Amino acid sequence: MRDETRRDAGRGAQEMVAEKMEDYELEAVRRINSRGGIAPHLSLRFGSHLFSIDTSRAPKGSFQPDAYLITHAHSDHYGKSAMNSPQAVASVETARALEIRYDREYKGRTFKVGQSIVIDDVEVSTHATGHTIGSAAFSWQTECGERVLVTGDVKDYRHLPKCDFLVTEANYGDPYDPSCIFEDDLAGFSEALEDGASFGAYAFGKAQRAVALMRAMGYKDEIGMDEKSLVLTRELMGDAAGPLTEVHGGISNVVTPWNLHQVHCRSKYFLTGRRDTSYPTIQLSDHLDFRGLMRMIEHVSPREVLVYHPEGIRASLLAHHLQDCGLETTSLDLIDRFVR
Amino acid sequence: MRRGYTTAKPILMDFYADWCGPCKLQAPIFEELARDYSDKAEFKKINVDKEGDLAIEKGIMVVPTIVLEKDGQEIQRWMGVTAKEELIKAINMALD
């Protein structure tokens, strides 16, 4: 399909979804920031409510939403900015991860993943997504009874509820990119662990996944970690992390990738899906692959979908694919309603 | 590029760390290039220990890594110390 045709098809679908959203008194809007650009990501307006999703904080004096829902503490979900607002809503673990990562106080409300929280008279349920420690999806019903589900990034969709309107991600949502189809190489990871290897993993998310897997695979010795990884893992995993220590040779280490060369160890691996790396890699993803995303969508069985993340082309590619599958879908780039 | 450095010119980003020996070899090459090609491209030095979010966003695994982007899209990346001539060639190709 040519780009213009695709865009026209996208516009048509966007209008259809917009009409449906109006039927439900549900509207997706984006905010213009102080520099005149578009702030990430989006807000959902329904009835008299406005919930912002993984969105940077509106400047003081600007119109504020009822809530800044923060799905997890990765930087491309803008908790660094939203955490400064009393309207921020994040899991206990996400709030703590933001505090450690950015060395500032989280000023919003917290919840335990799986519990409900009332925001401006709306009961919002939360659901584990398995992407990072504390990552959460949010769901609620509008006054018209429409069930909204906002997933954030997802690794495990089993806890997600059925919905009518789905706001979801497409990190590996490109149907034409072979790298969006993958399996985690747990056997390779186990083999490397038995061989006494050390691993390069980003400090928040992948490092805790690696430690959890090492413990699940029966590794009981100390795990060496660099400073930021150590603080995050101790705080967020607690006793489940087992004994942790500073990086040293003779044990398995989990360190930030660019620190891996400083580790004295006979075998080293990056835990990543990238291929252009200077060490061998083991595929260990915090995301669903394309097939997983499709299974997730089937699982939650929405009537309409809005693909809101990541920025770039993948959200619109997944949206087009879902349209081809007969599901009314739009993507973030096609939202044409803005607030200041 | 999603944050910070969106520009019509190609942009070269040098991801480095203060403790990294090879980064110290890369630095004068990069700085010379930045001086000679300032009218054709943007040059940014990024300390991975201070701008970890950006390093993660760009999938940086080792330092030094140089990433060349144009219109927000990555064109090429080099890991390890990279010669000035190789970077010049890539900048010129990005300008074509």
Interface residues (C-beta under 8 A of the other chain):
Chain A: H74 S75 D76 K80 G200 Y202 A203 K228 T256 P257 W258 L260 H261 F270 T272 R274 D276 T277 S278 Y279 E311 G312
Chain B: R2 F15 A17 C20 V48 G52 D53 A55 I56 E57 G59 I60 M61 V62 V63 G72 R77 M79 G80
